[in-house]
């Protein structure tokens, strides 16, 4: 990740510099939503800093909602969906779950069906999109 650099003349400590630069890259879309960031050790080695420096930056970015870290999935950029869209999405999901549960469909089967629907849509139309307005 060559876009992140440590500036010895910067009065901010290295972890704050990493945090600030990564937040800007996510905010501007230079690091795409759900793009995996380098490992703590990998970025630390690239920057010539201790792994704890990068770990602290990642931890604070996660607390700010800029990244998400999942065991086995690494740390990924996170750009939250607009609140109106999020509310619509959650309502739609709740309706869907209620309907499939009434049919006796398991959560695993429902997730697989949704994944298949997104795959079909992606194959036909490119990446899936979120409805532009929420009701």
C-alpha positions as CSV (number, residue, x, y, z in Angstrom):
1,X,0.0,0.0,0.0
2,X,2.3,2.7,-1.3
3,X,-0.2,5.5,-0.7
4,X,0.5,5.5,3.1
5,X,3.8,7.0,4.3
6,X,5.3,8.0,7.6
7,X,6.6,11.5,7.7
8,X,9.2,12.0,10.4
9,X,8.6,15.8,10.2
10,X,4.9,15.3,11.0
11,X,4.2,16.2,14.7
12,X,1.6,13.4,14.8
13,X,2.8,10.0,16.0
14,X,3.1,7.3,13.3
15,X,-0.1,5.5,14.3
16,X,-2.1,8.7,13.9
17,X,-0.5,9.3,10.5
18,X,-1.5,5.8,9.3
19,X,-5.0,6.3,10.7
20,X,-5.4,9.7,9.1
21,X,-4.1,8.6,5.7
22,X,-6.1,5.3,5.6
23,X,-9.3,7.1,6.6
24,X,-8.8,9.6,3.8
25,X,-8.2,6.8,1.3
26,X,-11.4,5.0,2.3
27,X,-13.4,8.2,2.4
28,X,-12.3,9.2,-1.1
29,X,-12.8,5.7,-2.5
30,X,-9.2,5.1,-3.3
31,X,-9.6,2.1,-1.1
32,X,-12.9,0.6,-2.2
33,X,-15.7,-0.5,0.2
34,X,-14.9,-4.0,1.4
35,X,-11.4,-4.0,-0.1
36,X,-9.0,-5.9,2.1
37,X,-6.2,-3.8,3.8
38,X,-2.7,-5.2,4.2
39,X,-2.1,-7.3,7.2
40,X,-0.8,-5.5,10.3
41,X,2.6,-7.1,9.9
42,X,2.7,-6.5,6.2
43,X,1.9,-2.8,6.4
44,X,4.2,-2.4,9.4
45,X,7.1,-3.9,7.4
46,X,6.4,-1.8,4.4
47,X,6.3,1.4,6.5
48,X,9.2,0.4,8.7
49,X,7.3,0.7,12.0
50,X,6.4,-1.7,14.7
51,X,3.3,-3.9,14.2
52,X,1.7,-2.3,17.2
53,X,1.7,1.0,15.4
54,X,-0.4,-0.3,12.6
55,X,-2.5,-2.4,15.0
56,X,-3.4,0.7,16.9
57,X,-4.3,2.6,13.8
58,X,-6.5,-0.3,12.6
59,X,-8.2,-0.5,16.0
60,X,-9.0,3.2,16.1
61,X,-10.2,3.1,12.5
62,X,-12.5,0.2,13.4
63,X,-13.8,2.2,16.4
64,X,-14.6,5.0,14.0
65,X,-16.4,2.7,11.6
66,X,-13.9,3.2,8.8
67,X,-12.8,-0.4,8.7
68,X,-14.1,-3.8,9.9
69,X,-12.0,-6.6,11.1
70,X,-13.2,-10.2,10.9
71,X,-11.3,-13.3,12.1
72,X,-10.1,-15.0,9.0
73,X,-11.3,-12.2,6.8
74,X,-8.7,-9.5,7.7
75,X,-9.3,-5.8,7.9
76,X,-11.5,-4.4,5.2
77,X,-12.5,-0.8,4.3
78,X,-16.1,0.0,5.4
79,X,-18.1,2.8,3.9
80,X,-21.5,2.7,5.5
81,X,-24.6,2.9,3.4
82,X,-26.7,6.0,3.5
83,X,-29.1,5.9,6.6
84,X,-32.2,6.0,4.5
85,X,-31.0,3.1,2.3
86,X,-30.0,1.2,5.5
87,X,-33.5,1.5,7.0
88,X,-35.1,0.4,3.7
89,X,-32.7,-2.5,3.5
90,X,-33.4,-3.7,7.0
91,X,-37.1,-3.5,6.5
92,X,-36.9,-5.4,3.3
93,X,-34.7,-8.0,4.9
94,X,-37.1,-8.4,7.8
95,X,-40.0,-8.9,5.4
96,X,-38.0,-11.4,3.4
97,X,-37.0,-13.4,6.5
98,X,-40.6,-13.5,7.8
99,X,-41.8,-14.8,4.4
100,X,-39.2,-17.5,4.0
101,X,-39.4,-18.6,7.6
102,X,-43.2,-19.1,7.1
103,X,-42.2,-21.4,4.2
104,X,-39.9,-23.4,6.5
105,X,-36.7,-22.2,4.7
106,X,-33.6,-22.3,6.9
107,X,-31.3,-19.3,7.3
108,X,-28.6,-21.1,5.3
109,X,-31.0,-21.8,2.4
110,X,-32.2,-18.2,2.4
111,X,-28.6,-16.8,2.4
112,X,-27.7,-19.2,-0.4
113,X,-30.7,-18.0,-2.5
114,X,-29.8,-14.4,-1.9
115,X,-26.2,-15.1,-2.9
116,X,-27.4,-16.8,-6.0
117,X,-29.6,-13.9,-6.9
118,X,-26.7,-11.4,-6.5
119,X,-24.5,-13.7,-8.6
120,X,-27.1,-13.9,-11.3
121,X,-27.6,-10.1,-11.3
122,X,-23.9,-9.5,-11.4
123,X,-23.5,-11.8,-14.4
124,X,-26.2,-10.0,-16.2
125,X,-25.8,-6.4,-15.1
126,X,-22.5,-5.9,-13.4
127,X,-22.3,-5.3,-9.6
128,X,-25.6,-5.3,-7.7
129,X,-27.0,-1.9,-6.9
130,X,-29.0,-0.6,-3.9
131,X,-32.3,1.1,-4.6
132,X,-31.8,4.8,-4.9
133,X,-34.6,5.8,-2.6
134,X,-35.9,4.4,0.6
135,X,-39.6,4.4,1.5
